[in-house]
Amino acid sequence: ILLADIGIEMEEKMKMYCDNKSAFNLANNLVLHDRTKHVEIDRHFIRERIDSK
């Protein structure tokens, strides 16, 4: 989604590899917890920067 937002179109989905069990669990957990609040804040910061361009 982020690449499309800045004008880069991909023909295929990008494969992402991860050997970190905690990162994998965070990516697959749809409920945000207090421990992941910093990730959500960073995401909103990036979204605002993209929207301001």
N, C-alpha and C positions, 0 to 999 in steps of 0.2 A: 504494500500500500504506500509506503513512504517513497519508493522510487517513482511510482506513478504520480504522486503528488508533486514531485519536482520535475516532471516531464520526461522521465525515462521509462519507456515501455519494454516489458520483457515478454518474449514469446512463450517461454516456459516458466513454471514456478522455480524459484531458486531453492536448491537443496541446502539445508543447514545441518551441520553436524555438531553434536554436543556430547561431551563425555562427563558433564557435570550433572549429577543426579538432582541436585537442588535447583539448578537452572531449568532442567527439563520439567520438574514438578511445577515450578512457577509458571512456565509457559503453558502448561496444560490445565492449570487451575483457573477457572473463570471468576473466582471470588477473590477480591483483593483483601489483604489483611494488613494490619499495622506494620508488619515486617517488610512489606513491599511498597509502603507509601512513597519512599524515595524514588522508586521506579516510576510510579504514576506521576509524580511531580516532574521528573525529567521528561516524560512523554508529553505532558502538557506544555512544558517550556519549548520543546522542539516543534510541537504543533503550532504554537503561537508565532514562532520565528518563521515557519514556512508560510503561514497565513499572512504575515506582514509584508511579504515580498510581492 
